[in-house]
Amino acid sequence: MEFASFYTRFNALLIFLTLFSPCKFIRIPIETVSLNYIKATSMDFGGPSNFHESTSTASVDFGGFIFNIPSAVFRPKSSRDIAVLLSFLSASSSAKVSVAARGAGHSIHGQAQAPDGIVIEMDTLPSLIEIHKLMDGEEGFPYADVSGGALWIELLEESLKLGLAPRSWTDYLYLSIGGTLSNAGISGQTFKYGPQITNVLQLEVVTGKGEIVTCSPTQSAELFYAVLGGLGQFGIITRARILLQDAPQQVKWIRLFYDDFQTFIKDQELLILMPEKVDYVEGFIVLNENSLHSSSMAFPNQLEFISELRKDSSKVYYCIEFAVHSHKIEEIKIEQVISTNSVTLKQVKPWDMNTSVVLPEASSTTEVDDGRVIYVVGLLQSANPSRCTKTCLTDLLERHRHVAEMAASDRIGAKQYLGHHPSPDQWRKHFGSKWDRFADRKSRFDPLALLAPGQGIFVRSSAST
């Protein structure tokens, strides 16, 4: 009986969206709904409605090893399209279809996938970016209103046209705005401006109940703070108002190499205590020459100043990279920053003054209110599909799992960022004392657990349970 009810309701939803929505609804054949039936009802009544046999992009993500085929792919043209879909599903008394919002597809463990559910491709939302630059005498801060499906690189390009830029970044810019705001968005500027989620003035959110809500720190504040960093559990970000600042005219980018870990850590923490002088701080480990030239990081060819840095070397080095911005066309006196604040700079070479490229994040730090310093440590390892067999991949994943478990132990007390936990119980442990508040917000904004099933935090329920 439940199967028949789901069949009827799901087909009714498809017909409704076909008739009244300009969105594209792409169908993948599954047992519960006949593809032929959908095609028979897909007449165009004023808006395009396209159905296809399959889609691969919604079944895989950047990690490349988690595959979950959805029942359908939804391509909205407005926030209202998403609201109609979610309100229908949340009103269903028996259907247990789940929904995942997919931005640029850079999740690693299938977080934006929806097994036998519906994947919403956010990049089909209108990508208009509206920049508000302060006029002379106007108080406040410049900002941008931007679609949740737009990319950070698109926001950068538009804001630079007016001499502006966002305050806090991720190192890789081809990520969706809604995607990073659902996680945190951290990089080398975090110590100074906080993560991206602390640089948001306002959001438009579609909750799991299908409600379109405009929220901010003073309006629907609980939803605002729940959605930011909420792992997609409470609503889908369809619009965001992002703080901007004047873009720097010049940037000086410096790398410092160390052979002593304690000195490396000490200098890194010293730099983050100087937000008025330093604008960007990250650090990483250098294992040998091969780790420099085979990575995606930009390193110069002239590394003769470290003679021990050979491919077969067992010596470990550490590197801090930091940047100083200037808003005037003049030389940045980086040496003043170094000498004034007792940061030891050894072996400065002319190439140290090169400009930066986009780098994958290795390590960044930020200071919390009680004076503690939080380190974000990224273990970046990839496998070549042509060389790494299934056994090889399994071994790599097992190694990563072991490292994650060791880091999360009581002795170390680390938390996974962009984490993956295989069970709800492990998620409860992850949130610790914050779990009850997290669960309460879930019951308020997405009571049937429609959203973000790929995270594995909650199990989809029906309205009758």
N, C-alpha and C positions, 0 to 999 in steps of 0.2 A: 504494500500500500504506500509505503514511504517512497519507494522507487517511482511509482506511477505519479505521485504528487510532485516529486522533483522534476520528472520529465515534462509534465504539463507546465509548471511554473517557469522552468528554464526556457522552454520554447516560447512561452508568452513574453518573457523578457526580451528575447531576440527579436520577436515581431515588433514589440513596442519601440525598441531602439532603432529598428530599421525604418519604421514609419515616421518617428518624430525627432530623431537625432541626426545631426550632420556627421557624427563620428563614424569611423570605420571599425567594423567588428569582424575580426578575422577568426574563422572557425577551424579547429583541428578535429578530425573525426575521432570520436570515442564511442563507447558502447551506449552510453545513456542518452545520447541525442543523435538522431539520424542526420548525416550530412546532406542527404538528398532532401529531407524535409526542410532544412534550413535554406537550401538553395531555392526550393519551391516558394518560400515566403520572403525572399530577399529582393522584392521589387523595389525600385527606387522611387520614393515619394518625396522628391525635393531635396534629398541629401544622399551622398554616395554611401553605399553599404557594400563592402567587398568581403567575400568569403574565399578562403584558400584552403588547399588540402593540408598544408603544413607550414610551420615556421620554426626555424632552427634557433634564431636569436633569443627567443623567450625560454628556451630549454637549457641554455648553458650560460655561463658567465665568464669573467676574466680568469678565474681559477682553472677552468678547463677540465675539471675532473668530477663535477657534480652535474648530473643530467636529470631534469624533471620535466616531463612534457605536460603543459597545461591543457585544459579542456578548450580554452579559447584565448585569443589575444584581442584586447580592447584598445582602440586608438581614439581617444577623446579629442574633441575640438574645443572643449570648454570645461570649466570646473563643474558646471551643471551636469554635463554628461556623466562625470564620475559620481556626482551626488545621486543621480537617477539610478545608476547601477547599484551603488551601495545601499540606498534606501530600499530598493526592491529586495535585495538579498537579505538585508537585516529584518525585513518584514516576513520573510518566508518562515513558515512554522516547522518545516522539516528538512529543507535542503541544507547541505553542509558544504557548499562551495566556498572556497577561500579566495582571497584577492591579494595580489602583490603588485606594488608600484615598481616599475623598472625605469631607471634613468639612463645612464650611459653604459650600464652593464658591467661595472667594475667590481662587483662583489666577488668573493673568492670561494665561499662555501655554500652557494645556492641561496643566499639570504633574500634575493629578489625573485626567486622562483616560486611557483604555485603548483605543486603536483595535483593534476586533475582539477585545477581551479582556473582562475582568470588572471592573466598578466596584463596590467595596464602600462602601455608604452607612453611614458610621460613626454617624450620628445615631440609628440604630435600636438601638444598644446601650443597655442600662439606664443611665439618667442619674443614678443615685443619687450624691449628694455627701455624703461623711462628713467632718465637721469635728472635728478633735481640738484642743481648747483646753486649755492647761496648767492643772492644778490648783495650788493654793497649795503651794509647796515643790517642785513637780515641775520637774526640769531638762529642758533642751532647748528646742525651738521648736514653736509651734503649726503644724499642717499640715492639709491637706485631701487625702483620697483621692477621686479623681474620674475618671470615664470619659473615655477619649480622644476620644469624640465629643461631649462636653459643650462648651458655650460658656463663654468667660471671663466673660461677663455673668452667667451662671447661678452660677458660682463666687462672683463678687462678691456677688450677692444673698444667697446662703446664708451666706457668711462674715460679712457685715455684721450678720446677726441675732445673732451672738455678739461683735460689736465687733471683728472681724478683717477683714483684706484681704490679698490677695497683695502681695508686695513689688515685683514688676516686671511691667509691663503692656505691651500694645500700645495705641496711642491709640484704635483701633477695637476694641470689645469683643465684637462678634458674630462672633468667629472661634473655631474649634474648638481645644481644648487640644492635642490630638494634632497638629493642623496647624501651629500656631506652634512647638511643641517640635521638630518635624521640620525647622524652618528656623532659628530663633534666638529671635525675639520681642524686638524692641527698641523703645525709646521714650525719653521724657525721664528715666526713672529709671535707665537703663542705666549711667550714669556712677557711680552710687552702689551699686547692687545687682547690676550685671551684667545681661545679657539673661535672658529667662525660662529658658533652658536651664541657667543656673547656679543656679537656685532650685528645683531638683528633687531630692528625696531618694531616690526609688525609682520604677521603672517596671515595668509588666507589658507584655511585648512578644511578639508572634507573629512569629517569624522567617520568612524566605522558604522555609524547609524545613518550616514548619508546627509548630515547637516553641514552646510557651508558656513563656516564661522571665521570672522575677522578677529584676530586676537593679538594682544600686545601685553607688555608688563602692567598696563592699567585697564585692559579690557579682555575679559575671559582669560585672566592671567594663568589659571591652573592649566588650561589646555595649551597655552603658549609655552610654558615651561615644560610641560609633559612631552610635547611634540619635538622640541629641540633636544637632540640627543636621545630621542625615545625609540630608536630602532624601528621606526615605522609602525609601532604598535597601537597608536592612538588616533592617527589620522594621516592623510596624504597631503603634503605641502604642495599647493598649487600656485602660490604666489608668495614672494618674500620681499621685504623692504630691508636692504642691506646698507649699513653705514659705509660711507666713502671718506676719503681724505685726499689732500693734494698729492699728486704723484711726484716722486722725487725726480729732480733733473739729472742727478748723477748718483751712481752707486759704486762704492769701492768694496770689493769682495776679497777677503783675506782667508788663507788657510794656514793653520799652525800645526806642525807635526810634533809629536811627543813619543818618547820611548818609556815614559813612566806614567802608569795609570792614575796614581793619586794626584800628580801634578795636572794631568789632563782634566780630571774631575774638578779640582780646585779652581782652575782657570775658567772652566765652563761655567761654574756657579758664580764666579766673580763677574763674568760678562753679563749674566742675566740680572745682576743687581745694578746694572747701569742702563736702564731703559731710556734715559735721557740722552745717551751717547751712542748706543748700539741699537740696531734695528732688526737684526736677524742673527740667530745663533743655532747651530746644529753641530753634531759631532758624529764620528764613525770610527770603526776599527779598520786598520789596514794590515792584512795578514802577510802579503808579499807583493812583489811586482805584478804578478799575474792577476791579483785581485784588483789592481788599479786599472790595467789595460783591457781586461775582459769584462769589466762592468759597464753599466750604462752611465756611470758618473764621468764627468769630464776631468781628466787629469792631464797635465803637460807631459811631454816626452822627456824633458830634462829632469830626471830624478837622481842625478849623479851625487847629489849632496848627501844621500843616504846610501852608502856603499853596501850596507848589509841587506838592502832591499832587493833580494834576488828571488827568482821564481822558486828556488828550492830552499829559501830561507825559512827558518822556524821562528824568527824574530817577529814580534807583534808590535805594531805602531798604532798610534791613535792620532786622530786629526780633528781639530775644531775648525769649522768655517763660520765666519761671521761677516756681517755687512753693515756699512754705515751709509745712510742716505743723506743727500744734500738737496735742498730745495732751491739752491742758487747755482748758477753756472760759475763755479769756482772749484779750485782743487780742495779735495777733502783731506784734512790733515789726520790721516789714520795713525800716524806715528804718535800723535798726542794722546790718542785713546790708549795706545799700547803702553807708552811710558808712564803716563799719569796714573794708570791703574795697575801697574806692576804685573802686566801680562808679559811673560818672557817670549820674545820673538827671536827664534834662531833660524839662521839660513834663509833670509829673505832673498828671493830671486825676482828678476823683472817680471816673470810670468805670474807672480802673485797678484799683480794688478789687473789681470784679465777680468772681463765681465763674466757673470755667472750664466749658466744654462739651467734649464729646469732639471732638478735632481730628485731622485726618489728619496724619500725620507729615511734617514738612518737613526738619528737620535736627537731629540729635542728636550728641553727642560722648561719647566714653568714653576713659579713659586705660588703656593696657596696662601690663604689668609693667615694661617697660624705659623707661617715661617718655614714650613716644610717645603722641600723641593721635590717635584714629581718628575721622574724621568720617563720618557716614552722611548722604548727600545724596539726597533724593528729588526726582525730576523728575515732578511730578504734572500730567498733562495728560489731558483726556478729550475725546471727540468726540460730538456730538449725532447719533444715527443718522439723524434726519430731515433733517439739513443736510449731514452729511459723507458724500459719495459714496464708492464703492470707490476711486476715484483719490485722493480726499482722505485716506482712511484709509491707503492705501499710502504716500503722501507722509509722513504722520505717523510711521508705523512706520520708514520709511527714515531719517527725521531722528533718531529715537530710537536706531536701530542705529548711526548715525554718531557720535552723542554717546557711546554705550557703548564703541565701539571706540576713540575718542579717549581716554576716561577710562582704559581698560585698557592703553593704550600704555605702553611702558617709561618714557616721560617722566613720566607721572603715576602709573602703577602701581596704579590702583583695581581693586577686585573688585566684581562684581555681587552685590548682596544680593537674594534671590528671583530669581536670575538665570535667563536663558534663553540657551542656546548651541545652535546648530543641528547640531553634530556632536560625536562623542566626542573628536575631536582638540582641539577648542576647550575641552572640559571638562578635558582633561589640562593644557592651558595654564592654565586657571583655577586648578586645584589646585596646580600647580607641583610643588615638592618634596614635597608631601603626597599626591600622586597614588598612589604605590606603596602607602602604608598604606591609602588609601581602597579601592583595587582589591583588596588582600589581604583586607580586611574583607568586601568584597562576595563574594569567593569562599568565605569561611567561613560567612557568615550567609544568603546568597542566591545559591548557586553557579549556578543556572540563570537568574539575572537575571529572575525573575518579577515583581518589585515595581517600581512607579513608572515605567512605560515612558514616560510623558509628559515626564519630565525629559530624555530623550534621552541619558543618560550611558552606559548599557550596552545591548547588543542581546540580546534573549531567545535563549537556547540551549536545546537539548534534552539530556536525560540521556545520550544516546548520543554527543554531540559532545564 
